[in-house]
Amino acid sequence: MARIQVLDKHTAELIAAGEVVERPASVVKELAENAIDAGAHTITVDIQNGGVTYIAITDDGCGFVREDVPTAFLRHATSKIKTEDDLDGIATLGFRGEALASVAAVARVELVTRTEEDLAGTRYVIEGGEEVECDDIGCPRGTTICVRDLFYNVPARMKFLKKDVGEANAVAGVVDRLALSHPEISFRFIRDGKDELLTPGNGDLDACINAVLGREFAKTLTPLDYTLGGVHVHGFICRPEGARPNRTMQHFFVNGRYVKTRTAMAALEQAYKGLIMGGRFPSCVLHVDLPTETVDVNVHPAKIEVRFVNEKPVFDAVYHSVKNALQGDSAPRQAVLPTAPAKAAAPTVIAPTTAREWAVQTAARPVATPPPAMPKPVAAKPAAPFLRDESASLKWQETIVREKVIPPMPAPEPKPEPVAPIVDEQVTMETELPPVIYVGEVLHTYVLAEWQGSLYIIDKHAAHERILYNELKKTATHDSQYLLAPVCVSLGREEYGVLLEHLAALADVGFELEEFDGALLVRAIPAVLTGGDETAALREIAGRLLAGKRDVTTDRMDWIYHSIACRAAVKAGDNGTAKELAALATRVLTDAEIRTCPHGRPVCVELTKKELEKQFGRIV
């Protein structure tokens, strides 16, 4: 007895529909994409009960001619392509001819449509794949499709749907992405009778982002527009401080189609290396436009993934566009102080005995209560002499101050120790940069400076680390410092082997290494490293190599620079003279490339005059 049989038409359609229609959001996606392909300028999506009982998609597109309406609901009936050659250059969102047939197979569907040329419209009703009615109706130009009782004839599918609020949220997400993909179209989303979204449809992506994702999110974005190798990238990316703990706010569009692309995602996150902390992810609304013949959209049932003929041009275009945009938007992060309660109790403080102590306590005190009368200064014991690390001082002079302006300095300390000149006087005279006023240092970690009407708080370790990192990356080869006596570094078998494989790359950053009886002999180290750091640095580099943590850029050993810069930079608690700290502040504030350390932490925070005046009650 034969065991193989051909399924009946209805069963086959239900199986095929399951590939396209998974939930109400799938219906909205397919029908709204058809409206976009029809040339609509306005699209309205109206749902009830999460879209399970009612979905209506209305557009002002070209509409259907009467003869095409019944044919449009047949499987594989489409106006988008005609031959197999057309698959190599698909420019529309739909092309398979499955959406209407799949939806009609599992729901009750009513279509009302009219073209510009027709005097009367067409009303067509189909339920479970079977035609019910087709007659004339008066209606405006365009198409309205109403989908009722989704999965009414497939009760098993109903069990897999979420609650109404969950399904409605999924529909809202689809409408959001469609609106971001086509800012030239005005989208309206109605949920259970309430308007939830209305985009302007004026082609302004910024205005569309404000409407879809909110004004607060839009404030964290910076625009980009870049073309490389025939790939055009445009849209918005977040500033480093706007990074989020997940990737949910990464939106990529390829030729107007929302997609999930590992290539663009990897390029985006690679461009943020060293600008955001680990575990944080950049946000974006990025459009990637490229020739249709170089991208295959027919690789996923829901057309949510694409395949590129050559991924490298796409990666490079996204990477360099983001890099350029980040370099062009390098304003320091602004600090916002919490507003003190109107009736806050005065804190308990120890009465100051000197003007300096009074100034420190006043800066740390909540501003709700006025300060008491200034006590008269009393004699204080001489402070302990300011100790300096000569090697650290030399390091600061060599790496921090390079062709920068000396800011106005406070009165010199009595009997200062002689130091080498900070900058060339000729460079100082020729540079036209606003002066940076050095204020002081707090907690042996943070440098305070005034510049352009704001107070800046600078992390001296993070700042020096970024300066060293940038210096290391400027040239392909770097200065080496030869050791008085070679140092033998003992390593594990795997560490030793992986370092031998990368001797050339290590030489590029300043290490001169030799094999020596199962160990490595270090004859020279990068000039920025101090003696004693070579063993720890090499072990860290070996560990990173073994873990396979390499950057996918032209600087494949980029993270080695991170390690060297971190170890060579001054540490919190290290002593420095006023001149050195002032020079550091000037370098940071006048160099747009110094905004985060190589690990992504901020280098400085801006405290604006307005924010300070709010704290002291000068303004509301």
QUINOR-V782036 format. One record per residue. N is the residue number from 1. RES is the residue in one letter. PSI is psi as a letter, one per 20 degrees, with the letter a starting at -180 (* if undefined). Layout:
{{N:RES:PSI} {N:RES:PSI}}
This chain:
{{1:M:p} {2:A:p} {3:R:i} {4:I:p} {5:Q:q} {6:V:p} {7:L:q} {8:D:r} {9:K:g} {10:H:g} {11:T:g} {12:A:h} {13:E:h} {14:L:h} {15:I:g} {16:A:h} {17:A:h} {18:G:h} {19:E:h} {20:V:g} {21:V:o} {22:E:h} {23:R:r} {24:P:h} {25:A:h} {26:S:h} {27:V:g} {28:V:g} {29:K:g} {30:E:g} {31:L:h} {32:A:h} {33:E:h} {34:N:h} {35:A:h} {36:I:g} {37:D:h} {38:A:j} {39:G:k} {40:A:q} {41:H:h} {42:T:p} {43:I:p} {44:T:p} {45:V:p} {46:D:p} {47:I:q} {48:Q:q} {49:N:l} {50:G:j} {51:G:i} {52:V:g} {53:T:h} {54:Y:p} {55:I:p} {56:A:p} {57:I:o} {58:T:p} {59:D:r} {60:D:k} {61:G:a} {62:C:h} {63:G:r} {64:F:q} {65:V:q} {66:R:g} {67:E:h} {68:D:i} {69:V:g} {70:P:h} {71:T:h} {72:A:h} {73:F:j} {74:L:q} {75:R:p} {76:H:k} {77:A:p} {78:T:q} {79:S:j} {80:K:h} {81:I:r} {82:K:h} {83:T:r} {84:E:h} {85:D:h} {86:D:h} {87:L:i} {88:D:i} {89:G:l} {90:I:p} {91:A:i} {92:T:r} {93:L:h} {94:G:q} {95:F:i} {96:R:h} {97:G:k} {98:E:i} {99:A:g} {100:L:g} {101:A:g} {102:S:g} {103:V:g} {104:A:h} {105:A:h} {106:V:j} {107:A:r} {108:R:o} {109:V:p} {110:E:p} {111:L:p} {112:V:p} {113:T:q} {114:R:p} {115:T:r} {116:E:h} {117:E:h} {118:D:q} {119:L:h} {120:A:q} {121:G:a} {122:T:p} {123:R:p} {124:Y:p} {125:V:p} {126:I:p} {127:E:p} {128:G:k} {129:G:i} {130:E:p} {131:E:p} {132:V:g} {133:E:q} {134:C:o} {135:D:a} {136:D:q} {137:I:q} {138:G:p} {139:C:q} {140:P:r} {141:R:p} {142:G:a} {143:T:p} {144:T:p} {145:I:p} {146:C:p} {147:V:o} {148:R:q} {149:D:l} {150:L:p} {151:F:k} {152:Y:h} {153:N:j} {154:V:m} {155:P:h} {156:A:h} {157:R:h} {158:M:h} {159:K:h} {160:F:i} {161:L:q} {162:K:a} {163:K:r} {164:D:g} {165:V:h} {166:G:g} {167:E:h} {168:A:h} {169:N:h} {170:A:h} {171:V:g} {172:A:h} {173:G:h} {174:V:g} {175:V:h} {176:D:g} {177:R:h} {178:L:h} {179:A:g} {180:L:h} {181:S:h} {182:H:m} {183:P:i} {184:E:i} {185:I:p} {186:S:o} {187:F:p} {188:R:p} {189:F:p} {190:I:p} {191:R:o} {192:D:l} {193:G:i} {194:K:p} {195:D:p} {196:E:i} {197:L:p} {198:L:o} {199:T:q} {200:P:h} {201:G:k} {202:N:j} {203:G:i} {204:D:o} {205:L:h} {206:D:g} {207:A:h} {208:C:g} {209:I:g} {210:N:g} {211:A:h} {212:V:g} {213:L:i} {214:G:q} {215:R:h} {216:E:g} {217:F:g} {218:A:h} {219:K:h} {220:T:i} {221:L:q} {222:T:q} {223:P:q} {224:L:q} {225:D:o} {226:Y:q} {227:T:p} {228:L:p} {229:G:k} {230:G:j} {231:V:p} {232:H:p} {233:V:p} {234:H:q} {235:G:b} {236:F:q} {237:I:q} {238:C:q} {239:R:q} {240:P:h} {241:E:i} {242:G:j} {243:A:q} {244:R:r} {245:P:i} {246:N:a} {247:R:j} {248:T:h} {249:M:k} {250:Q:o} {251:H:o} {252:F:p} {253:F:p} {254:V:o} {255:N:l} {256:G:j} {257:R:p} {258:Y:p} {259:V:r} {260:K:o} {261:T:o} {262:R:h} {263:T:g} {264:A:h} {265:M:g} {266:A:g} {267:A:g} {268:L:g} {269:E:h} {270:Q:h} {271:A:h} {272:Y:j} {273:K:p} {274:G:i} {275:L:h} {276:I:q} {277:M:q} {278:G:q} {279:G:i} {280:R:q} {281:F:q} {282:P:q} {283:S:q} {284:C:q} {285:V:n} {286:L:p} {287:H:p} {288:V:o} {289:D:p} {290:L:r} {291:P:p} {292:T:h} {293:E:i} {294:T:j} {295:V:p} {296:D:o} {297:V:i} {298:N:l} {299:V:j} {300:H:p} {301:P:h} {302:A:j} {303:K:k} {304:I:i} {305:E:q} {306:V:r} {307:R:p} {308:F:q} {309:V:g} {310:N:o} {311:E:h} {312:K:g} {313:P:h} {314:V:g} {315:F:g} {316:D:g} {317:A:g} {318:V:g} {319:Y:g} {320:H:h} {321:S:g} {322:V:g} {323:K:g} {324:N:g} {325:A:h} {326:L:h} {327:Q:h} {328:G:i} {329:D:n} {330:S:k} {331:A:q} {332:P:q} {333:R:p} {334:Q:q} {335:A:q} {336:V:o} {337:L:q} {338:P:q} {339:T:p} {340:A:q} {341:P:q} {342:A:h} {343:K:l} {344:A:q} {345:A:q} {346:A:p} {347:P:q} {348:T:p} {349:V:q} {350:I:p} {351:A:p} {352:P:q} {353:T:i} {354:T:r} {355:A:h} {356:R:g} {357:E:h} {358:W:g} {359:A:g} {360:V:g} {361:Q:h} {362:T:h} {363:A:h} {364:A:i} {365:R:q} {366:P:q} {367:V:j} {368:A:h} {369:T:q} {370:P:q} {371:P:q} {372:P:r} {373:A:q} {374:M:p} {375:P:q} {376:K:p} {377:P:q} {378:V:q} {379:A:p} {380:A:q} {381:K:q} {382:P:p} {383:A:q} {384:A:q} {385:P:q} {386:F:o} {387:L:q} {388:R:q} {389:D:o} {390:E:g} {391:S:h} {392:A:g} {393:S:g} {394:L:h} {395:K:g} {396:W:g} {397:Q:h} {398:E:h} {399:T:h} {400:I:g} {401:V:n} {402:R:o} {403:E:l} {404:K:r} {405:V:q} {406:I:p} {407:P:r} {408:P:p} {409:M:q} {410:P:r} {411:A:p} {412:P:q} {413:E:q} {414:P:p} {415:K:l} {416:P:q} {417:E:q} {418:P:p} {419:V:r} {420:A:q} {421:P:p} {422:I:g} {423:V:r} {424:D:p} {425:E:h} {426:Q:g} {427:V:h} {428:T:g} {429:M:h} {430:E:i} {431:T:p} {432:E:m} {433:L:q} {434:P:q} {435:P:q} {436:V:p} {437:I:o} {438:Y:p} {439:V:g} {440:G:a} {441:E:q} {442:V:q} {443:L:k} {444:H:k} {445:T:h} {446:Y:p} {447:V:p} {448:L:p} {449:A:q} {450:E:p} {451:W:p} {452:Q:l} {453:G:j} {454:S:q} {455:L:p} {456:Y:p} {457:I:o} {458:I:p} {459:D:o} {460:K:h} {461:H:g} {462:A:h} {463:A:g} {464:H:h} {465:E:g} {466:R:h} {467:I:g} {468:L:g} {469:Y:g} {470:N:h} {471:E:g} {472:L:h} {473:K:i} {474:K:h} {475:T:r} {476:A:h} {477:T:q} {478:H:q} {479:D:q} {480:S:q} {481:Q:o} {482:Y:p} {483:L:q} {484:L:h} {485:A:p} {486:P:q} {487:V:p} {488:C:p} {489:V:o} {490:S:p} {491:L:r} {492:G:r} {493:R:g} {494:E:g} {495:E:g} {496:Y:g} {497:G:g} {498:V:h} {499:L:h} {500:L:h} {501:E:h} {502:H:k} {503:L:h} {504:A:g} {505:A:h} {506:L:h} {507:A:h} {508:D:h} {509:V:j} {510:G:i} {511:F:p} {512:E:o} {513:L:q} {514:E:q} {515:E:q} {516:F:n} {517:D:l} {518:G:j} {519:A:a} {520:L:p} {521:L:o} {522:V:o} {523:R:h} {524:A:q} {525:I:r} {526:P:q} {527:A:h} {528:V:i} {529:L:q} {530:T:q} {531:G:p} {532:G:i} {533:D:i} {534:E:h} {535:T:g} {536:A:h} {537:A:g} {538:L:h} {539:R:h} {540:E:g} {541:I:g} {542:A:g} {543:G:h} {544:R:h} {545:L:g} {546:L:h} {547:A:i} {548:G:k} {549:K:n} {550:R:q} {551:D:p} {552:V:m} {553:T:a} {554:T:h} {555:D:m} {556:R:h} {557:M:k} {558:D:h} {559:W:i} {560:I:h} {561:Y:h} {562:H:g} {563:S:g} {564:I:g} {565:A:g} {566:C:g} {567:R:h} {568:A:i} {569:A:q} {570:V:q} {571:K:q} {572:A:p} {573:G:i} {574:D:q} {575:N:q} {576:G:q} {577:T:r} {578:A:h} {579:K:g} {580:E:g} {581:L:h} {582:A:g} {583:A:h} {584:L:g} {585:A:g} {586:T:g} {587:R:g} {588:V:g} {589:L:h} {590:T:j} {591:D:o} {592:A:i} {593:E:i} {594:I:n} {595:R:h} {596:T:q} {597:C:r} {598:P:i} {599:H:i} {600:G:i} {601:R:q} {602:P:q} {603:V:h} {604:C:q} {605:V:p} {606:E:p} {607:L:o} {608:T:q} {609:K:h} {610:K:g} {611:E:h} {612:L:g} {613:E:h} {614:K:h} {615:Q:h} {616:F:j} {617:G:j} {618:R:h} {619:I:r} {620:V:*}}
